[in-house]
Amino acid sequence: MVSDERALATWLAARDYDALAATLAGRGVPPSVSWHDFFDAAEGLLDAASVDRALTRLSRPSLAALASGDAASEPELVRLALAADSGRAYQPVRERVTELASRRPEAFEPRPEPPAPAPADERREAAAAERAFTTAGSLADALLACLHSPFARTGSGAVSAAERKRLADSGAVGATDDIEDLLAAAEMAGLAVAQERQWVVTDAGERWLEAPTAERWAQIAEGFRRGLPAGLRTADGGFTAVSTWLEAFPLDPDWPARAERLRRVGRAWGLLDGDAVEFSWTTALRSGAEADPSALSAHLPAEIDRVYLQADLTAIAPGPLAPALDLRLRGIAIRESRAQASTYRFTADSIGAGMTEGETAATMRDFLAGLSLTGIPQPLEYLIESTAARHGLVRVRADQAAGRTRIESPDASLRDTIAIDQALRPLGLLADGDTLVSRVARDAVYWTLADARYPVIALDDAGAPEPVRRRAASAPAESGAATSADTYARLLSALRSGHGTEGEEGWLGRELEQAVRARAEIVVVVRMPDGSERTLTLEASGLGGGRLRGRDRAADIERTLPVASIVTVRPA
């Protein structure tokens, strides 16, 4: 045990910051743990409870390697500080493996390579493509709703019931859609991220919304593969056969539910369809090749770039509208039906919302003229003009000199309404001549007024209108190493500042510190001035100034020994 702790402490000290942070994160070490040096870290990582937690998260091949004594075949075991570079598992790990294997022998037995799945027929591939097309539309609806208002999360991390009801009532998510599965796929692809108590859309998510369906699918497929646990991924960049997933982590009680979610997500996106068959695009993805949507695209409905604008203020798309066009059209109209042929309705509120996002009467007319097969009907022209005439009656700008935000309007009655609106009380509005002022930042004031349905625009420092977008989260880090290094920065600094682990001196100091802390009885071998060695049994009582103090039980006297003269130390 002592030699293993010493070897692990030396190995940890030789790791660079990112590698060491990855090891700590892989072992689930809390960043707040009170370790003072690498000896503490080695002791903690080899503690039986810590080893058991690590074994629970190991894949079946790693468990089998530990049981067989050939840990060198699984580099993950070295990275997780369960085995030395030589491939030999540390003694405390071997003891826990022996004990667990006596109770769960099947968990440590390797499984034979499953037979290759049969290629899926054209009917199955067409059905999978239809599922992927439908799911892409559902995720786009969910991300659009999340862009407008981030999804609230409960303490368990799930989307709140109130949020689910809001999504269902707005039609953003259908009754058969699982919002958790949609967000799981979005998170793996880096389109959305859970920040504290809410889900927010990333910059990559906003770009994904404008991409064609085939490109959307490819990004999700790559993210799905990248987001699989290490135990399911292969050395060539692919992943293991789906039939092996359920038993991949035999000691983890939470794994079956997680595996089932991964299978649901994969099926919804046309990647998986049972264990016996496999789609051609999945075979390539599983072998490590880049996601290629060409085979899937052959089964997708053709996207169109024109709609019919009706005099009843509706737009009818006779097929699936190209995502970029659909996204912009939904910025100024409400989609009433979602199918291969969709209907959109223009209202004063929807056009006003588009202007809030930066549209103008001119940009809307240009867009609709290029989109419409029937020109722009007169009722729609009038609605755009009348809405534009009213929009911008409320202007918000930052007063840099005063450090305030000013709300201006030529309509005194509208300004008075804003001043007494109870929904705007958090802004702390105060009258200042013909304007209202607030200490809240301009963008926050702008969105509060917009959400309260006031015809508001934002002005830049020069007084010109400028669009304001709701802030999206920055894209997640491409690898967890940098994030882990930031998370463990304090702990890594404490470990680095601890005493060294080179040679016997570092370990000797560690053993003496532990003995003094426990007031333990130890046996020390001391080198005398004449070169001879003498063995003493002491009850350690103090360590400082390069000297060890302790009571010699045999002579019943207090001794003070120079640490530099101590050759070895061991428990009595």
KEKOL-855186 format. One record per residue (C-alpha): z, x, y. Coordinates in Angstrom, 1 decimal, decimal comma. Each point is the difference from the previous one (the first is absolute). Example, Ala and Ser with C-alpha at 12.3 -4.5 7.8 and 13.67 -1.06 7.14 Angstrom:
2
7,8_12,3_-4,5;
-0,7_1,4_3,4;
***
This chain:
572
0,0_0,0_0,0;
1,0_2,7_2,5;
-3,1_2,1_-0,7;
-2,2_-3,2_0,4;
1,6_-0,8_3,3;
-0,6_3,5_1,2;
-3,6_0,1_-1,2;
-0,7_-3,4_1,7;
1,7_1,0_3,2;
-2,2_3,1_0,1;
-3,2_-2,0_-0,7;
0,9_-2,6_2,7;
0,5_2,8_2,6;
-3,4_1,4_-0,8;
-1,8_-3,3_0,7;
-1,7_-0,6_3,4;
1,2_-2,9_2,2;
-2,7_-2,5_-1,2;
0,4_0,8_-3,7;
3,8_-0,2_0,2;
-0,2_-3,3_1,9;
-2,4_-1,4_-2,6;
2,5_1,0_-2,8;
2,9_-1,7_1,8;
-2,1_-3,1_0,7;
-1,2_-0,1_-3,6;
3,6_0,1_-1,2;
1,1_-2,7_2,4;
2,5_2,2_1,8;
1,5_-1,8_3,1;
-0,8_1,9_3,2;
3,7_-0,4_1,0;
1,4_1,8_-3,1;
2,7_2,5_0,9;
-1,5_3,2_-1,6;
0,8_3,2_1,8;
-2,2_2,5_-1,9;
-2,3_0,3_-2,9;
2,9_0,4_-2,4;
1,2_-3,5_1,0;
-3,6_-1,2_-0,4;
-0,3_1,5_-3,5;
3,3_-1,5_-1,1;
-1,0_-3,4_1,4;
-3,4_0,0_-1,7;
1,4_0,9_-3,3;
2,8_-2,6_0,1;
-0,3_-2,4_-2,9;
-0,4_-3,1_2,2;
-2,7_1,7_2,0;
-1,9_1,1_-3,1;
0,2_-3,5_-1,5;
-1,5_-1,5_3,2;
-2,8_2,6_-0,2;
-0,7_-0,7_-3,7;
-0,2_-3,7_0,7;
-3,0_0,6_2,3;
-1,9_2,3_-2,4;
-3,2_-1,0_-1,7;
-0,2_-0,1_-3,8;
-1,9_3,4_-0,3;
2,7_1,7_2,1;
2,8_-1,5_-2,1;
-1,8_1,0_-3,2;
-0,4_3,6_1,3;
3,7_0,2_0,7;
0,9_-1,3_-3,4;
-2,4_2,5_-1,7;
1,3_2,9_2,0;
-3,4_0,7_1,5;
0,6_-0,8_3,6;
-2,7_2,5_1,1;
-2,7_-2,6_-0,9;
1,2_-2,3_2,9;
0,1_1,8_3,3;
1,8_-3,0_1,6;
3,2_1,0_-1,9;
0,1_3,3_1,8;
-0,8_-1,6_3,3;
2,9_-2,4_-0,5;
2,4_2,8_-0,8;
0,5_-1,2_-3,6;
-1,4_3,1_-1,6;
-0,4_3,7_1,0;
-3,4_1,6_0,6;
0,1_1,3_-3,5;
-0,2_-3,6_-1,3;
3,5_0,0_-1,3;
2,0_-3,1_1,0;
3,4_0,7_1,6;
3,0_-0,4_-2,4;
1,4_-3,1_1,8;
-3,5_-1,6_-0,2;
-0,3_0,8_-3,8;
3,5_-1,6_-0,6;
-1,0_-3,2_1,8;
-3,3_-0,2_-1,8;
1,7_0,4_-3,3;
2,5_-2,7_0,8;
-2,7_-2,4_1,3;
-2,3_0,7_-2,9;
2,7_-0,9_-2,5;
0,2_-3,5_1,6;
-3,7_-0,5_1,0;
-2,1_2,2_-2,4;
-3,1_-2,0_0,6;
0,0_0,9_3,7;
-0,5_3,7_-0,8;
-2,8_-0,5_-2,5;
-3,6_0,7_1,2;
-2,6_-2,7_-0,4;
-3,4_0,7_-1,5;
-3,1_-0,1_2,3;
-1,2_-3,6_0,1;
-3,6_-0,9_-0,8;
-2,4_-0,1_2,9;
-0,4_-3,6_1,3;
-3,4_-1,7_-0,5;
-2,3_-0,4_2,9;
0,3_-3,4_1,7;
-3,0_-2,3_-0,2;
-1,9_-1,2_3,0;
1,8_-3,4_0,1;
3,4_1,8_0,2;
-1,3_2,3_2,7;
-1,3_-2,8_2,1;
3,4_-1,8_-0,3;
1,8_3,2_1,0;
-2,3_0,4_3,0;
0,7_-3,5_1,1;
3,8_0,6_-0,3;
-0,3_3,2_2,1;
-2,1_-1,9_2,7;
2,6_-2,8_0,2;
2,9_2,4_0,1;
-1,6_2,1_2,7;
-0,3_-3,1_2,1;
3,6_-0,9_-0,6;
1,3_3,4_0,9;
-2,2_0,0_3,2;
1,7_-3,3_1,0;
3,4_1,4_-0,7;
-0,6_3,2_2,0;
-1,4_-2,1_2,9;
3,2_-2,1_0,0;
2,1_3,2_-0,2;
-1,9_1,5_2,9;
1,0_-2,9_2,2;
3,6_-0,2_-1,2;
1,5_2,6_-2,4;
1,4_-1,5_-3,2;
3,8_-0,2_-0,2;
1,6_1,4_-3,2;
3,2_-1,0_-1,7;
2,7_2,5_-1,0;
-1,7_0,4_-3,4;
-3,3_0,9_1,6;
-1,8_-3,2_-0,8;
-1,9_-2,0_2,7;
2,4_-2,7_1,3;
-0,3_-3,7_-1,1;
-0,6_-1,0_3,6;
-2,8_2,5_0,3;
-1,6_-1,3_-3,2;
0,1_-3,5_1,3;
-1,5_1,1_3,3;
-2,9_1,7_-1,8;
-0,6_-3,0_-2,3;
0,1_-2,5_2,9;
-2,5_2,1_2,1;
-2,3_0,4_-3,0;
0,2_3,7_0,1;
1,1_0,1_-3,6;
-1,0_-2,5_-2,6;
2,3_-1,8_-2,4;
-1,1_2,3_-2,9;
0,3_3,2_1,9;
3,0_2,3_-0,6;
0,8_1,6_3,4;
2,1_2,7_-1,7;
-2,9_1,0_-2,2;
-2,4_0,1_3,0;
2,4_2,1_1,9;
0,6_2,3_-2,9;
-3,8_0,7_-0,2;
-0,1_0,5_3,8;
2,9_2,4_-0,1;
-1,5_2,1_-2,7;
-3,2_0,3_2,0;
1,8_0,8_3,2;
-1,0_-3,3_1,8;
3,5_-1,2_0,6;
3,4_1,6_-0,1;
3,6_-1,3_-0,3;
1,9_1,1_3,1;
3,7_-0,9_-0,2;
0,1_-3,8_-0,1;
-3,7_-0,8_0,5;
-3,5_0,6_-1,2;
-2,5_1,3_2,5;
-3,7_0,8_-0,2;
-1,1_3,6_0,4;
-3,0_1,4_1,9;
-1,7_0,4_-3,4;
0,6_-3,7_-0,6;
-1,7_-1,0_3,2;
-3,0_2,1_-0,9;
0,0_-1,5_-3,5;
-0,3_-3,5_1,5;
-3,3_0,9_1,5;
-1,5_1,6_-3,1;
-2,5_-1,7_-2,4;
1,5_-1,5_-3,1;
-1,3_2,8_-2,3;
1,6_2,6_2,2;
3,2_-2,0_0,2;
0,1_-0,1_-3,8;
-0,6_3,7_-0,3;
3,0_0,8_2,3;
2,3_-2,3_-2,0;
-1,2_1,5_-3,3;
0,7_3,6_1,2;
3,3_-1,1_1,4;
0,9_-1,8_-3,2;
-0,6_3,2_-2,1;
1,8_2,2_2,6;
3,0_-2,3_0,0;
0,5_0,0_-3,8;
3,2_1,8_-1,1;
-0,5_3,6_-1,1;
0,7_-1,0_-3,6;
-3,2_-2,1_0,0;
-2,3_2,6_1,7;
-1,9_2,7_-1,9;
-0,7_3,6_0,9;
-3,7_-0,8_0,8;
1,0_-2,4_2,7;
-0,4_-3,2_-2,1;
2,6_-2,1_-1,7;
1,0_-0,9_-3,6;
-1,2_-2,9_-2,0;
1,4_-3,3_1,1;
1,2_-0,8_-3,5;
2,6_2,8_0,3;
1,4_-1,1_3,3;
2,8_-2,3_-1,2;
1,7_2,7_-2,1;
-0,7_2,9_2,5;
3,6_0,2_1,2;
2,1_-1,1_-3,0;
3,5_0,6_1,6;
-0,7_-1,7_3,3;
1,2_-3,6_-0,1;
-1,9_-0,9_3,2;
-3,3_1,4_-1,3;
-1,3_-3,1_-2,0;
0,0_-2,2_3,2;
-1,6_2,8_2,0;
-2,7_0,5_-2,6;
-0,7_-3,7_-0,1;
-0,5_0,0_3,8;
-2,4_3,0_-0,2;
-2,0_-1,9_-2,7;
-0,1_-3,1_2,2;
-1,2_1,9_3,0;
-2,6_1,8_-2,0;
-1,3_-3,2_-1,5;
-0,1_-1,7_3,4;
-2,2_2,8_1,4;
-2,4_0,0_-3,0;
1,3_3,3_-1,4;
1,8_-1,2_-3,1;
-0,6_-2,8_-2,6;
2,3_0,4_-3,0;
0,3_3,0_-2,3;
-3,0_-0,4_-2,2;
-2,8_0,1_2,5;
-0,8_2,0_3,1;
-2,4_-0,3_2,9;
-2,6_2,7_0,6;
1,4_0,7_3,5;
3,6_0,3_-1,4;
-1,1_2,4_-2,7;
-1,3_2,4_2,6;
3,1_-0,5_2,1;
2,3_0,6_-3,0;
-1,9_3,3_-0,8;
0,7_1,4_3,5;
-3,3_-0,8_1,8;
-0,1_-1,5_3,5;
0,0_-3,8_0,2;
-3,6_-1,1_-0,1;
-0,6_-3,6_1,1;
-3,7_-0,1_-0,8;
0,4_-1,7_-3,5;
2,5_-2,5_1,4;
-2,2_-0,7_3,1;
-2,7_-1,3_-2,3;
2,2_-2,9_-0,8;
1,3_-0,7_3,5;
-1,6_-2,8_2,2;
-2,3_1,3_2,7;
1,6_0,2_3,4;
-1,7_-1,7_2,9;
-0,1_0,8_3,7;
-1,0_-3,3_1,6;
1,8_-3,4_0,4;
-0,9_-3,5_1,3;
1,7_-0,9_3,2;
0,5_-3,8_0,3;
0,4_-2,3_3,0;
3,4_-1,2_-1,4;
1,4_3,5_0,8;
-0,2_1,2_-3,6;
-1,8_3,0_-1,6;
-1,3_-0,2_-3,6;
-0,6_3,1_-2,0;
-2,3_-0,9_-2,9;
1,3_2,9_-2,0;
2,7_2,7_0,1;
-0,2_1,5_3,5;
0,0_3,7_0,3;
3,7_1,1_0,5;
-0,5_1,6_3,4;
-1,7_-3,1_1,3;
2,5_-2,3_-1,6;
2,9_2,0_1,6;
-1,5_-0,3_3,5;
-0,9_-3,7_-0,4;
3,5_-0,8_-1,2;
1,3_1,7_3,2;
-1,5_-2,9_2,0;
-0,1_-2,8_-2,5;
2,2_-1,6_-2,7;
-1,2_0,2_-3,5;
0,3_-3,5_-1,5;
-1,2_0,7_-3,5;
-0,2_3,1_-2,2;
-2,8_0,1_-2,5;
-3,4_1,6_-0,5;
-1,0_-2,4_2,8;
2,7_0,0_2,7;
0,6_-2,2_3,0;
1,4_1,2_3,3;
1,1_-2,1_3,0;
0,1_1,0_3,7;
2,9_-1,3_2,1;
1,3_0,9_3,5;
3,0_1,7_-1,7;
-2,1_2,1_-2,4;
-2,3_1,1_2,8;
3,0_0,8_2,2;
1,5_2,0_-2,8;
-3,2_2,0_-0,2;
0,1_0,7_3,7;
3,6_1,1_-0,5;
-1,3_2,5_-2,5;
-2,5_1,4_2,5;
-3,1_-2,4_-0,3;
-1,7_-1,3_3,2;
-2,4_-2,9_0,5;
-2,9_2,5_0,1;
1,0_1,8_-3,2;
0,5_-3,2_-1,9;
-3,4_-1,4_1,1;
-1,7_3,2_-1,0;
1,7_0,0_-3,4;
-0,7_-3,6_-0,7;
-3,6_0,2_1,1;
-0,7_2,8_-2,4;
1,9_-1,8_-2,8;
-1,4_-3,5_0,3;
-3,1_-1,3_-1,7;
0,0_-3,0_2,4;
0,9_1,5_3,4;
3,2_-0,9_1,8;
0,5_-3,8_0,4;
0,8_-1,3_3,5;
3,5_-1,3_-1,0;
1,0_3,5_-1,2;
-1,5_1,6_3,2;
2,2_-2,4_2,1;
3,1_0,8_-2,1;
-0,4_3,7_0,5;
-0,6_-0,3_3,7;
2,9_-2,4_0,7;
2,4_2,1_-2,1;
-1,1_3,2_1,7;
0,5_-1,6_3,4;
3,6_-0,8_-0,9;
0,8_3,1_-1,9;
1,5_2,8_2,1;
1,9_-2,3_2,3;
3,0_2,1_-1,0;
-0,3_3,8_0,4;
2,5_2,6_-1,3;
0,1_3,6_1,3;
2,4_2,9_0,0;
1,6_1,0_3,3;
0,5_3,7_-0,6;
1,8_0,6_3,3;
2,6_-2,6_-0,6;
0,2_0,4_-3,8;
-0,6_-3,7_-0,5;
-2,7_-2,3_-1,4;
-1,5_-2,5_2,5;
-1,3_-3,5_-0,8;
-2,5_-1,3_2,5;
-1,8_-3,4_0,3;
-1,8_-1,7_2,9;
1,2_-3,3_-1,4;
3,6_-0,4_1,4;
0,8_-3,0_-2,3;
-1,0_2,1_-3,1;
2,1_2,9_1,3;
3,0_-2,4_0,4;
-0,5_-1,3_-3,5;
0,1_3,5_-1,4;
3,2_0,8_2,0;
1,9_-2,9_-1,6;
-1,5_0,1_-3,5;
2,9_0,3_-2,4;
-2,2_1,8_-2,6;
-0,5_2,8_2,5;
3,7_0,6_0,7;
0,2_3,3_-1,9;
-2,4_1,4_2,6;
2,7_-0,3_2,7;
-2,5_-1,2_2,6;
0,9_0,3_3,7;
-1,9_-1,3_3,0;
-1,3_2,7_2,4;
-2,0_-1,6_2,7;
-3,1_-1,6_-1,5;
0,5_1,9_-3,3;
2,4_0,0_-2,9;
1,5_3,3_-1,2;
1,5_1,1_-3,3;
1,6_3,2_-1,4;
-1,9_-0,5_-3,3;
-3,1_2,1_-0,6;
-3,4_-1,4_1,0;
-1,4_-0,4_-3,5;
3,1_-1,8_-1,2;
-0,1_-2,4_3,0;
-3,7_-0,5_-0,6;
0,4_-1,1_-3,7;
3,0_-2,2_0,8;
-2,0_-1,9_2,5;
-3,1_-0,1_-2,3;
2,1_-1,3_-2,9;
1,4_-2,7_2,3;
-3,7_-1,0_0,7;
-0,2_1,1_3,6;
-3,6_1,1_1,2;
1,1_3,6_0,5;
-1,9_3,2_0,4;
1,3_3,6_0,4;
-1,1_2,2_2,8;
-0,2_3,8_-0,1;
1,3_2,3_2,8;
-3,1_-0,5_2,0;
0,3_-3,8_-0,2;
-2,9_-0,5_-2,4;
0,5_-2,3_-3,1;
0,5_1,9_-3,3;
0,4_-1,3_-3,6;
3,4_0,4_-1,6;
0,3_0,3_-3,8;
3,1_-0,6_-2,0;
1,2_3,4_-1,2;
-0,8_0,9_-3,5;
1,9_2,4_-2,2;
-1,3_3,5_-0,3;
-1,6_0,8_-3,3;
2,4_1,2_-2,7;
0,1_3,7_-0,9;
-2,6_0,9_-2,6;
2,6_1,7_-2,2;
3,7_-0,5_-0,3;
0,9_3,7_0,4;
0,1_0,1_3,8;
1,8_-3,3_0,1;
2,6_1,3_-2,6;
0,5_3,2_2,0;
0,8_-2,0_3,1;
2,3_-2,3_-2,0;
1,9_2,9_-1,4;
-0,1_2,3_3,1;
3,8_0,0_0,5;
0,8_0,6_-3,7;
-2,7_2,7_-0,3;
1,5_1,8_3,0;
3,5_-0,1_-1,5;
-1,2_1,3_-3,3;
-2,0_2,9_1,6;
3,0_1,0_2,1;
2,3_0,2_-3,1;
0,6_3,4_-1,6;
-2,8_1,6_-2,0;
-0,6_-0,1_-3,7;
-1,4_3,5_-0,6;
1,9_2,1_-2,6;
3,6_-0,6_-1,1;
1,5_0,1_3,4;
-1,1_-3,5_1,1;
1,1_-1,5_-3,3;
3,4_1,8_0,0;
0,8_-1,3_3,5;
-0,9_-3,5_-1,2;
2,3_0,2_-3,1;
2,9_1,4_2,2;
-0,5_-2,8_2,6;
0,2_-2,6_-2,8;
3,1_1,5_-1,5;
1,8_0,1_3,3;
-1,0_-3,5_0,8;
1,5_-1,2_-3,3;
2,8_2,5_-0,1;
-1,2_0,8_-3,4;
1,2_2,7_-2,4;
-2,7_2,7_-0,5;
-0,5_3,3_-1,7;
-1,4_2,7_2,2;
-1,2_3,5_-1,0;
0,7_2,5_2,8;
-1,5_3,5_0,3;
2,8_2,4_0,9;
-0,5_3,0_2,4;
-0,3_2,4_-3,0;
-2,9_-2,0_-1,4;
2,0_-1,7_-2,8;
0,2_-3,8_-0,3;
3,1_-2,2_-0,2;
0,2_-3,7_-1,0;
2,4_-2,3_1,9;
0,8_-3,7_-0,3;
0,6_-1,6_3,4;
0,6_-3,4_1,4;
-2,5_0,2_3,0;
1,6_-1,1_3,2;
-2,1_1,4_2,9;
-3,3_1,8_0,8;
-0,8_1,6_3,4;
-0,7_3,3_1,7;
-1,7_1,3_-3,1;
3,2_-0,4_-2,1;
1,2_-2,3_-2,8;
3,7_-1,1_0,0;
1,7_-1,4_-3,1;
3,2_0,1_-2,1;
0,0_2,2_-3,0;
1,6_-2,1_-2,7;
0,8_2,9_-2,3;
1,8_2,1_2,7;
1,1_-3,1_2,1;
-1,1_1,6_3,2;
-2,6_-0,8_2,8;
-3,0_2,3_-0,2;
-2,8_0,6_2,6;
-3,2_1,4_-1,5;
-3,1_1,3_1,9;
-2,9_-2,3_-0,9;
-2,3_3,1_-0,1;
2,1_1,4_-2,9;
-0,2_-3,1_-2,1;
-2,5_0,5_-2,8;
0,1_-3,5_-1,7;
1,9_-3,2_0,1;
0,4_-2,8_-2,6;
2,3_-2,9_-0,5;
3,3_0,9_-1,8;
***
